[in-house]
Amino acid sequence: MSNKYRNEVDVELNGTKYTLRPTFTCLAAIEEYTNQTIFQFIASVIAGSMKAHQAFFVLETAIKAAGGSVDASTLQRNMMEGGLNEVVKAVSDFLNAAVMSGDLAKKN
């Protein structure tokens, strides 16, 4: 279950719930992996330019940042069977939480 005070979000992929946490280390890893700032990456998601391997990396990294463990093949299967809309929504929800201030997250 997510902790809004840590800007965590719960997302569901193919019926499996995951908690994602946007820590500094997680966000820095995403920037390094995508070779983009978080805001540039958000723009690429909005533009429909996010690649499947990028979505997987974001989800895997954010799940681990929340203290969860994830089996890569299970996450990949849930992404494929859940469909593109679920994947984009999960990544978008996570990125939204990442750029919101703690005070805004508490109000939502």
N, C-alpha and C positions, 0 to 999 in steps of 0.2 A: 504494500500500500504506500502510495506516495506521501511525501512530507512537503507540503506547500512552502514551509519556511526555508527549505533547501532548494526551492524551485523544481522539485521533482515532478514528473508527470507519469501517469499510468497510461499505457497504450495497449491495444489488443491487436494481435496479428493471428488470423486463422483460429480464433477462439482461445489463444494463449495470451495471458496478461503479462506484461513486462513493466517494470519500474525503471525510468530513465532519470539520471541526475546530471545536470550540466556543471560539472566541476571545472576549475581552471585547467587542470591537467587534461581533462577530457576535451575541452574546447581547443586547447593548444594542439592536441594530437590530431583533431579534425582539420585544423588549419594546416598543419604539416602534411597530412595525408592528401588533402585536396589541393594544396598549394594555393589556397585562397584565404582571405580573411573570413571570419564568420559571416560578416555582412555580404561579402561577395558570394559566399556559398549559399546564403539565403536567397540572394538574387537569382542564382542558377537554379535553385529549387523552384522558385516562382516562375521562372522562364521555361521550366520543363527540361532543363539540361542536366539534372542530377543523374548520374550513372548508377546502375544496380550495385556495383561494388562499393560505391561511395555510401549509398543508403545502408548497406550491410555494415560497413565500418562504423558509421555513425551509431547505428543501433547497438552493435556489439560493444563499442566503447562506452556508450552511455549506460547500458545495462551493468557493465562491470563497475562503472563509477558509482552506481547506486548500491554496490555491494552484492550484486547478483552474479550468478554464474550462468554461462550460456554455452550450449553445444552448437558449434558452427553449423553442422548439417541440419539440426532441428530448426535453428533460426532461418536458415536459407529455405527450408521446406515451408515454414510458416509464411515467409515472405512471398513465395511463389503461389502457394495455395490460397493465401489471403487476398492476393490481388494487388495490383499497382495502387489502387486508391487507398487501401489500408496502409501501405508502405509510405506513400507520400504524406498521408495524414499523420502517421506516427512521427516521421522525421520533422514535419512542420510543427507539430505540437511541442516536440522537444526543443527545436530552435526558437520557438516563441518563448518558451520558459527560460531559455538560455539568455535572451536579451532583455527580459523583463526585470525590473528591480524587485527586490524582495518585498517591498511595500505593496507593489501592484499585484504580486502573486498572492499575497495574503488576502486581498480584497476579492479575488476571483474564486 
